[in-house]
Amino acid sequence: MATSMEVGLGTVEIDNADVIRLVLQYLREAGLTGAAAELEREADVRLNALTNKASLVEDVRKGRWEKALPRLNGLDLPRQASCDLWEHIVRELVASREPKAAKSVLEGASPLLYLRETDPGRLDALKRLVSRSAEFERLGGQAYSAQDTVDAFPEDSRDVKRRKLSETIDSALGEVAPERLASLLGAALRWRAHTGRSEAGRVDIFRGSAKKAKLEAEKPPRRQAGALRLGEGSRPLCLCFSGDGTALITGSSDGFIEVWDPALCRLRQDLVYQAKDELMLHDAPVLAVQASPDSTALASGCRDGTLKVWRLSTGACARKFAKAQQGAVTCIAWSRDGSQLITGGADGVVRTHGLKSGRQLQQFSHSASGSTCSVGFVSDSTIISAASDGRVTLWDARSASSLQSLTAPEALAKRDRVEVASTSRNVAVVSLLSVEGPKFVVVDRSATAILVDVRSGKVHASYSSSSEPQRALPPEAPRKPTTGGVFVAACCSQPRRDYVYCVTEEGFLYAFVTQTGVLERILDLGEACSGLEAHPSLNTIACWGASDVVRLWKH
């Protein structure tokens, strides 16, 4: 039987037996051999395929039966091939002077019992061989000679017979990639994400809906919840959370990339490569890391311009772009479908890279704008970037032409209908925080950040360190923030982005309500902070600076 289903403008048919084989492979890979055997019996379908056929064929050719037979037992060979195989096993046992084992196989192997009806003479000859071997064994093996080995293989030598058997098995069995069910489900989920019908994270594939993580109410942080220590001589330079929230990934000054458990504040030892101390590594300090939308991969860039893509489950480097940028790779972003990466660098050029082709796809050049601080996808056809002079540019991804260009002072001057005081600045760092569609929070090295529509240039809210907080620091607080402090890092609360968190160079965190710009709380982080990142579902933020410690804060 086959099942028809609509795909695009046409239909495809899937053999129901193939669906059962997918489940059989999954059960066996999961160690559920009993369930697999029962399914084979009831459905009368055999998997009859291997993930590594070459190793089985080689085991048969070399006579490594202790490895080959367990794998052959679950397969459905042609009847004649099965008879040849088990007859050969009996003859090898006779030649090895193991008549009891040979007799046990002769009486118990079902393919040999089939010879009673089809070729009784062949079966009788095999029985005589085993009986003679048993008689020799009874006499203490004194009657054994080189001739007995020849009698066990009267036509071909043992090695020739093994070779013929291995060729028969090779032609009779198929080969299939491992984890086919998971691979097909992954491809389907990536397509749903590409078409906007699902989001990253855990998915209930039975009901066809996302398994929503338990979301905590978004509230400004007020206490330290934990800390990660990278170790002496290593300093965190960048950080990201995986989309499903199960991993916090750091890139450090010594080139190492480490995956941490954000709930337990310790290195993930369930990842085999980390348990073996075989960490992901660059040859230069790591300046940018970003997890893929489906949380299965990680992109990382370092000071020598190398961009690498890693498989988070294995720590293997799946793709390497040796010269993604002419200088350092300073920022990275993934496309929504996970097929492209966009990078910015110290050379001021923004580039897109195709993961399948392994090549650069497009290049976007700022004019005398210094290094690129932040990049992102507004849509599949629109890219945004920010340079170290404070200029934010919207690009057409296909033509590489500039669609819009602005700075925070220009946008504020347009809103307030005043002239821009200065158009020439060097702000060093600009953070772009996506809020909704074309609305981004632009945080440059100044006392004011803005929520702006990057298409129209309209400012929807502004956030100032000169604002009075609704909840002031207690009078006994050991430190007080300077009015008009300069913002050096920022992030949005997740996943609803209710708050914008900005950190000043003094180490004070300002929590603003995103839509109104109201300053709700100021928190003393206790030290200077150079980076800030929010957990995707928990009410937690991570901050890092000049020390070897990443600190986690929550309400």
C-alpha positions as CSV (number, residue, x, y, z in Angstrom):
1,M,0.0,0.0,0.0
2,A,1.0,3.6,-0.6
3,T,-0.1,6.9,0.9
4,S,-0.5,10.0,-1.4
5,M,0.1,13.5,-0.2
6,E,0.1,16.9,-1.6
7,V,3.5,18.6,-2.0
8,G,3.5,22.0,-3.7
9,L,1.6,21.7,-6.9
10,G,1.9,17.9,-7.2
11,T,1.6,14.7,-5.3
12,V,4.0,12.1,-4.1
13,E,3.4,8.5,-3.0
14,I,5.1,7.0,0.0
15,D,5.1,3.2,0.4
16,N,3.7,2.3,3.8
17,A,6.4,-0.3,4.2
18,D,9.0,2.4,3.9
19,V,7.4,4.2,6.8
20,I,7.5,1.1,8.9
21,R,11.2,0.7,8.0
22,L,11.9,4.2,9.2
23,V,10.3,3.3,12.6
24,L,12.2,0.0,12.7
25,Q,15.5,1.8,12.2
26,Y,14.6,4.3,14.9
27,L,13.7,1.5,17.3
28,R,17.0,-0.4,16.7
29,E,19.1,2.7,17.0
30,A,17.3,3.5,20.3
31,G,18.1,-0.1,21.6
32,L,14.5,-1.2,21.5
33,T,15.2,-4.5,19.7
34,G,12.3,-6.3,21.3
35,A,9.8,-3.7,20.0
36,A,11.5,-3.8,16.6
37,A,11.2,-7.6,16.4
38,E,7.5,-7.4,17.3
39,L,6.8,-4.8,14.7
40,E,8.6,-6.8,12.1
41,R,6.5,-9.9,13.0
42,E,3.2,-8.1,13.0
43,A,3.7,-5.9,9.9
44,D,5.7,-8.6,8.0
45,V,8.2,-6.0,7.0
46,R,12.0,-6.2,7.3
47,L,14.4,-3.3,7.5
48,N,16.9,-5.2,5.4
49,A,19.2,-2.3,5.2
50,L,22.4,-1.2,7.0
51,T,23.9,2.1,8.0
52,N,27.4,0.7,7.3
53,K,27.1,-2.2,4.9
54,A,30.8,-2.1,4.0
55,S,31.9,-3.1,7.5
56,L,29.5,-6.1,7.5
57,V,30.8,-7.3,4.1
58,E,34.3,-6.9,5.3
59,D,33.5,-8.9,8.5
60,V,32.1,-11.8,6.3
61,R,35.1,-11.7,4.0
62,K,37.5,-11.8,7.0
63,G,35.5,-14.5,8.8
64,R,34.8,-12.3,11.8
65,W,31.5,-14.1,12.6
66,E,31.2,-12.9,16.2
67,K,30.6,-9.4,14.6
68,A,28.8,-10.4,11.5
69,L,26.2,-12.9,12.7
70,P,24.4,-10.6,15.2
71,R,23.9,-8.1,12.4
72,L,22.8,-10.7,9.9
73,N,20.2,-12.2,12.3
74,G,17.9,-9.3,11.8
75,L,18.1,-9.2,8.0
76,D,16.1,-10.9,5.4
77,L,18.6,-12.5,2.9
78,P,17.4,-14.4,-0.2
79,R,16.7,-18.0,0.7
80,Q,19.6,-19.4,-1.3
81,A,22.0,-16.9,0.1
82,S,20.9,-17.8,3.7
83,C,21.4,-21.5,3.0
84,D,24.9,-20.9,1.6
85,L,25.8,-18.7,4.6
86,W,24.7,-21.2,7.3
87,E,26.2,-24.1,5.4
88,H,29.5,-22.2,5.3
89,I,29.3,-21.5,9.1
90,V,28.8,-25.3,9.7
91,R,31.8,-26.1,7.5
92,E,34.0,-23.4,9.3
93,L,33.1,-24.9,12.7
94,V,34.0,-28.4,11.4
95,A,37.3,-27.1,10.1
96,S,37.9,-25.3,13.5
97,R,37.3,-28.7,15.3
98,E,34.1,-27.6,17.0
99,P,31.7,-30.4,16.1
100,K,29.2,-29.7,18.9
101,A,28.8,-26.1,17.8
102,A,28.5,-27.3,14.2
103,K,25.8,-29.8,15.1
104,S,23.9,-27.1,17.1
105,V,23.9,-24.7,14.1
106,L,22.9,-27.6,11.7
107,E,19.9,-28.5,13.8
108,G,18.8,-24.9,14.7
109,A,19.4,-22.7,11.7
110,S,16.0,-22.5,9.9
111,P,17.5,-21.9,6.4
112,L,19.2,-25.3,6.6
113,L,16.0,-26.9,7.5
114,Y,14.6,-25.6,4.3
115,L,17.1,-27.9,2.5
116,R,15.0,-30.9,3.6
117,E,12.5,-30.1,0.9
118,T,14.7,-28.5,-1.8
119,D,18.0,-30.3,-1.6
120,P,18.0,-33.3,0.8
121,G,21.2,-34.7,-0.6
122,R,23.0,-31.5,0.2
123,L,21.7,-31.6,3.8
124,D,22.6,-35.3,4.2
125,A,26.2,-34.5,3.1
126,L,26.4,-31.8,5.6
127,K,25.1,-34.1,8.4
128,R,27.7,-36.8,7.4
129,L,30.5,-34.1,7.6
130,V,29.4,-33.1,11.1
131,S,29.0,-36.8,12.3
132,R,32.5,-37.6,11.1
133,S,33.8,-34.5,12.9
134,A,32.1,-35.6,16.1
135,E,33.6,-39.1,15.8
136,F,37.1,-37.6,15.4
137,E,36.4,-35.5,18.5
138,R,35.4,-38.6,20.4
139,L,38.7,-40.2,19.5
140,G,40.5,-37.3,21.0
141,G,41.2,-35.5,17.7
142,Q,43.9,-38.0,16.8
143,A,42.3,-38.7,13.4
144,Y,42.4,-35.0,12.4
145,S,44.6,-34.2,9.5
146,A,45.1,-31.5,6.9
147,Q,42.7,-33.6,4.7
148,D,39.8,-32.9,7.1
149,T,40.0,-29.2,6.4
150,V,40.0,-29.9,2.7
151,D,36.9,-32.1,3.2
152,A,35.1,-29.2,4.9
153,F,35.6,-27.1,1.8
154,P,35.7,-29.6,-1.1
155,E,35.1,-27.2,-4.0
156,D,36.6,-23.9,-3.0
157,S,39.0,-22.8,-0.4
158,R,37.6,-21.2,2.8
159,D,38.8,-17.8,1.7
160,V,37.3,-18.0,-1.8
161,K,34.0,-19.1,-0.2
162,R,34.0,-16.2,2.2
163,R,34.6,-13.8,-0.7
164,K,31.7,-15.2,-2.7
165,L,29.4,-15.0,0.4
166,S,30.5,-11.4,1.0
167,E,29.7,-10.5,-2.6
168,T,26.3,-12.1,-2.4
169,I,25.4,-10.3,0.8
170,D,26.7,-7.0,-0.7
171,S,24.3,-7.3,-3.6
172,A,21.3,-8.5,-1.5
173,L,21.3,-5.8,1.1
174,G,20.7,-2.1,0.9
175,E,22.4,0.8,2.7
176,V,20.7,3.7,4.4
177,A,22.0,6.7,6.2
178,P,21.7,6.6,10.0
179,E,18.9,8.4,11.9
180,R,16.7,8.8,8.8
181,L,13.6,9.5,10.7
182,A,15.2,12.3,12.7
183,S,16.8,13.6,9.5
184,L,13.5,13.7,7.6
185,L,11.7,15.4,10.6
186,G,14.5,17.9,10.8
187,A,14.2,18.8,7.1
188,A,10.4,19.2,7.5
189,L,10.8,21.4,10.5
190,R,13.4,23.6,8.8
191,W,11.0,24.0,5.9
192,R,8.2,25.0,8.3
193,A,10.5,27.5,9.9
194,H,11.6,28.9,6.5
195,T,8.0,29.4,5.5
196,G,7.2,31.1,8.8
197,R,4.9,28.3,10.1
198,S,6.9,27.4,13.2
199,E,9.5,28.9,15.5
200,A,12.8,27.6,16.9
201,G,12.7,25.5,20.1
202,R,11.1,22.2,21.2
203,V,8.3,21.0,18.9
204,D,5.4,18.6,19.5
205,I,5.6,16.7,16.2
206,F,2.6,14.6,17.1
207,R,0.2,17.6,17.4
208,G,2.2,19.7,14.9
209,S,2.7,22.6,17.4
210,A,5.6,24.1,19.3
211,K,6.2,23.0,22.8
212,K,6.3,26.3,24.5
213,A,8.8,26.6,27.3
214,K,7.5,27.8,30.6
215,L,7.9,31.6,30.3
216,E,8.6,33.7,33.3
217,A,7.2,37.2,33.6
218,E,9.6,39.7,32.1
219,K,10.8,41.8,35.0
220,P,14.0,43.8,35.4
221,P,16.9,41.9,37.1
222,R,17.7,42.8,40.7
223,R,20.0,40.0,42.0
224,Q,22.9,37.9,40.9
225,A,21.7,34.3,40.1
226,G,25.1,32.7,39.3
227,A,28.4,33.0,37.7
228,L,30.5,31.1,35.1
229,R,34.3,31.2,35.5
230,L,36.3,30.6,32.3
231,G,39.6,30.2,34.1
232,E,42.8,32.2,34.6
233,G,44.2,33.6,31.4
234,S,40.9,33.4,29.6
235,R,38.5,36.3,29.1
236,P,35.0,36.2,27.6
237,L,34.8,38.3,24.5
238,C,31.4,37.3,23.2
239,L,28.4,35.2,24.3
240,C,25.1,33.9,23.1
241,F,22.2,31.7,24.2
242,S,20.9,28.9,22.0
243,G,17.3,29.4,20.8
244,D,15.9,26.7,23.0
245,G,17.7,28.1,26.1
246,T,19.5,24.9,27.0
247,A,23.0,26.3,26.3
248,L,25.0,29.5,27.0
249,I,28.0,29.7,24.6
250,T,31.1,31.7,25.2
251,G,33.9,32.8,22.9
252,S,37.1,33.7,24.7
253,S,40.4,35.5,24.3
254,D,42.4,32.2,24.0
255,G,40.3,31.0,21.0
256,F,38.2,28.5,22.9
257,I,34.4,28.1,22.5
258,E,32.6,26.6,25.5
259,V,29.0,25.4,26.0
260,W,27.5,26.0,29.4
261,D,24.4,25.0,31.2
262,P,22.8,28.3,32.1
263,A,20.6,26.8,34.8
264,L,23.4,25.0,36.7
265,C,26.2,27.5,35.7
266,R,28.6,24.8,34.7
267,L,30.2,23.3,31.6
268,R,27.9,21.0,29.7
269,Q,29.4,17.5,30.4
270,D,26.6,15.7,28.5
271,L,28.4,16.9,25.3
272,V,30.9,14.1,24.7
273,Y,33.5,16.3,23.1
274,Q,33.5,18.7,26.1
275,A,33.7,15.8,28.6
276,K,36.9,14.7,26.7
277,D,38.2,18.2,26.9
278,E,38.1,18.5,23.1
279,L,36.6,22.0,22.8
280,M,35.7,24.0,19.7
281,L,38.7,26.2,18.9
282,H,39.9,29.1,16.8
283,D,43.5,30.0,16.2
284,A,42.8,33.6,17.3
285,P,40.6,35.3,19.9
286,V,36.9,34.7,19.3
287,L,35.0,37.9,18.8
288,A,31.5,36.7,17.7
289,V,29.3,33.7,18.3
290,Q,25.7,33.1,17.2
291,A,23.6,30.0,17.5
292,S,21.4,28.8,14.6
293,P,17.6,29.4,14.6
294,D,17.1,25.6,15.3
295,S,19.8,25.5,18.0
296,T,21.7,22.7,16.3
297,A,24.6,24.7,15.0
298,L,26.9,27.6,16.0
299,A,28.6,30.2,13.9
300,S,31.8,31.8,15.3
301,G,34.2,34.4,14.0
302,C,37.7,35.4,15.2
303,R,40.3,38.1,15.0
304,D,42.1,36.6,11.9
305,G,38.9,36.8,9.8
306,T,38.0,33.1,10.0
307,L,34.3,32.1,10.1
308,K,33.4,28.6,11.3
309,V,30.2,26.7,11.6
310,W,30.0,24.0,14.2
311,R,27.6,21.1,15.0
312,L,26.7,21.7,18.7
313,S,25.9,18.1,19.3
314,T,29.3,16.8,18.3
315,G,31.6,19.8,18.3
316,A,32.6,19.1,14.7
317,C,33.4,21.9,12.3
318,A,30.9,21.6,9.5
319,R,32.0,24.5,7.4
320,K,35.0,26.9,7.4
321,F,35.3,30.2,5.6
322,A,39.1,31.0,5.9
323,K,38.7,34.7,4.9
324,A,35.2,35.6,5.7
325,Q,36.4,39.2,6.4
326,Q,39.7,40.9,5.4
327,G,40.2,41.8,9.1
328,A,38.5,40.5,12.2
329,V,35.0,39.1,12.2
330,T,33.2,41.3,14.7
331,C,29.5,40.3,14.4
332,I,27.4,37.4,12.9
333,A,23.7,36.8,12.2
334,W,21.8,33.8,10.7
335,S,19.1,34.0,8.1
336,R,15.7,32.8,9.3
337,D,15.9,29.5,7.4
338,G,19.5,28.9,8.6
339,S,20.9,28.7,5.0
340,Q,22.9,31.9,5.1
341,L,25.2,33.8,7.4
342,I,25.9,37.5,7.5
343,T,29.1,38.9,8.9
344,G,30.6,42.3,9.7
345,G,34.2,43.0,10.3
346,A,36.9,45.4,11.1
347,D,37.3,46.3,7.4
348,G,33.8,48.0,7.5
349,V,32.4,45.5,4.9
350,V,29.3,43.4,5.4
351,R,29.2,40.0,3.7
352,T,26.7,37.2,3.3
353,H,27.8,33.6,3.0
354,G,26.0,30.5,1.7
355,L,26.3,27.4,3.9
356,K,25.6,24.9,1.2
357,S,27.9,26.4,-1.4
358,G,30.6,27.5,1.1
359,R,31.0,30.7,-0.8
360,Q,30.5,34.4,-0.3
361,L,27.2,35.5,-1.8
362,Q,27.1,39.3,-1.5
363,Q,29.1,42.2,-0.3
364,F,27.9,45.5,1.2
365,S,30.4,48.4,1.7
366,H,30.1,51.3,4.2
367,S,31.9,54.4,3.0
368,A,34.6,55.4,5.4
369,S,32.5,54.2,8.4
370,G,35.1,52.2,10.3
371,S,34.4,48.7,11.5
372,T,31.0,47.0,11.5
373,C,29.6,46.6,15.0
374,S,26.3,44.8,14.5
375,V,24.4,43.0,11.6
376,G,21.0,41.4,11.2
377,F,18.3,40.3,8.8
378,V,15.2,42.5,8.8
379,S,13.6,40.1,6.2
380,D,14.8,37.5,3.6
381,S,15.5,40.4,1.3
382,T,16.6,43.1,3.6
383,I,19.8,43.4,5.8
384,I,20.7,45.9,8.5
385,S,24.1,46.9,9.8
386,A,25.7,49.4,12.1
387,A,29.2,50.9,11.9
388,S,31.5,52.3,14.5
389,D,30.8,55.9,13.5
390,G,27.2,55.4,14.6
391,R,25.6,55.0,11.2
392,V,22.9,52.4,10.7
393,T,22.2,51.2,7.1
394,L,19.4,49.2,5.6
395,W,20.5,47.1,2.6
396,D,18.8,45.3,-0.3
397,A,20.1,41.8,0.1
398,R,20.0,41.0,-3.6
399,S,21.4,44.2,-5.2
400,A,23.6,45.3,-2.2
401,S,22.2,48.8,-2.6
402,S,21.5,51.1,0.4
403,L,17.8,51.6,1.1
404,Q,18.1,53.8,4.2
405,S,20.8,55.3,6.3
406,L,20.6,57.1,9.7
407,T,22.3,57.8,13.0
408,A,20.6,58.1,16.4
409,P,21.3,61.9,16.5
410,E,19.9,62.4,13.0
411,A,16.7,60.4,13.9
412,L,16.3,62.4,17.2
413,A,16.8,65.7,15.4
414,K,14.2,64.8,12.8
415,R,11.7,63.9,15.6
416,D,12.4,67.1,17.6
417,R,12.7,69.2,14.4
418,V,16.1,70.5,15.2
419,E,19.4,70.5,13.4
420,V,22.0,67.8,14.1
421,A,24.7,69.2,16.3
422,S,27.5,67.0,14.7
423,T,27.5,64.3,12.0
424,S,31.0,63.2,12.5
425,R,31.4,60.8,15.5
426,N,33.4,57.8,16.6
427,V,31.1,55.9,19.0
428,A,33.1,52.6,18.9
429,V,30.2,50.3,19.5
430,V,26.6,50.3,18.2
431,S,24.1,47.6,19.3
432,L,21.1,46.8,17.1
433,L,18.2,45.1,19.0
434,S,15.3,43.8,16.9
435,V,12.0,44.5,18.5
436,E,9.3,44.0,15.9
437,G,9.6,44.0,12.1
438,P,11.6,47.0,11.0
439,K,11.7,48.5,14.6
440,F,15.1,48.3,16.1
441,V,16.7,49.7,19.3
442,V,19.8,51.6,18.3
443,V,22.3,51.9,21.2
444,D,25.4,53.9,20.5
445,R,28.1,55.2,22.9
446,S,26.0,58.0,24.2
447,A,23.6,58.8,27.0
448,T,20.5,58.2,24.8
449,A,19.3,55.1,22.9
450,I,16.3,55.1,20.6
451,L,13.6,52.7,19.2
452,V,13.4,53.6,15.5
453,D,11.7,52.3,12.4
454,V,14.7,51.7,10.2
455,R,12.6,52.0,7.0
456,S,11.0,55.3,7.7
457,G,13.5,56.7,10.3
458,K,10.7,57.5,12.7
459,V,11.6,57.4,16.4
460,H,9.0,55.6,18.5
461,A,10.7,55.9,21.9
462,S,14.0,57.1,23.5
463,Y,15.9,55.9,26.5
464,S,18.1,58.3,28.5
465,S,20.5,57.7,31.4
466,S,19.4,61.1,32.7
467,S,15.9,59.9,33.4
468,E,14.6,59.4,36.9
469,P,13.9,55.8,37.8
470,Q,10.6,54.7,39.2
471,R,12.5,52.6,41.7
472,A,15.7,54.4,42.8
473,L,18.7,52.8,44.4
474,P,18.4,52.6,48.2
475,P,20.1,55.5,50.1
476,E,22.6,53.1,51.7
477,A,23.8,51.9,48.2
478,P,27.7,52.1,48.1
479,R,27.7,53.6,44.6
480,K,25.5,56.0,42.8
481,P,25.3,56.4,39.0
482,T,26.5,59.5,37.2
483,T,23.7,61.5,35.6
484,G,24.0,61.2,31.8
485,G,26.2,58.1,31.9
486,V,27.3,56.7,28.5
487,F,25.7,53.4,27.4
488,V,28.3,50.7,26.2
489,A,26.2,47.6,25.9
490,A,22.5,46.6,25.7
491,C,20.0,43.8,25.2
492,C,16.2,43.3,25.1
493,S,14.3,41.1,27.6
494,Q,13.0,37.9,25.9
495,P,10.8,36.7,24.4
496,R,8.3,39.6,24.3
497,R,11.0,42.3,24.5
498,D,9.1,44.3,27.2
499,Y,12.2,45.9,28.4
500,V,15.4,47.4,27.0
501,Y,18.4,46.9,29.3
502,C,21.3,49.4,28.8
503,V,24.6,49.3,30.7
504,T,26.8,52.3,31.3
505,E,30.6,52.3,31.3
506,E,30.4,52.6,35.1
507,G,28.7,49.3,35.4
508,F,25.1,50.4,36.1
509,L,22.2,48.6,34.3
510,Y,19.2,50.8,33.3
511,A,15.9,48.9,32.7
512,F,13.6,50.8,30.4
513,V,10.0,49.9,29.3
514,T,10.4,49.3,25.6
515,Q,7.3,51.0,24.2
516,T,7.3,54.1,26.5
517,G,11.0,54.7,27.4
518,V,10.1,54.9,31.1
519,L,13.1,54.0,33.3
520,E,11.8,51.5,35.8
521,R,14.9,50.4,37.7
522,I,18.7,51.0,38.0
523,L,20.9,48.0,39.1
524,D,24.5,48.2,40.2
525,L,26.4,45.4,38.5
526,G,29.4,46.1,40.6
527,E,31.9,46.2,37.8
528,A,32.3,47.5,34.2
529,C,30.5,45.5,31.6
530,S,31.3,45.2,27.9
531,G,28.5,42.9,26.8
532,L,24.9,41.9,27.7
533,E,22.7,39.0,26.5
534,A,19.2,37.9,27.5
535,H,18.0,34.3,27.9
536,P,15.3,33.4,25.3
537,S,12.7,32.3,27.7
538,L,13.8,32.7,31.3
539,N,13.9,36.1,33.0
540,T,17.7,36.0,33.1
541,I,20.5,38.1,31.6
542,A,24.2,37.4,31.3
543,C,26.9,40.1,31.4
544,W,30.7,40.0,30.9
545,G,33.6,42.4,31.1
546,A,37.3,42.4,31.6
547,S,37.5,39.5,34.1
548,D,37.3,35.8,33.4
549,V,33.7,35.6,34.9
550,V,30.3,35.7,33.2
551,R,27.6,36.8,35.7
552,L,23.9,35.9,35.5
553,W,21.3,38.2,36.9
554,K,17.5,37.8,37.3
555,H,14.6,39.3,39.1
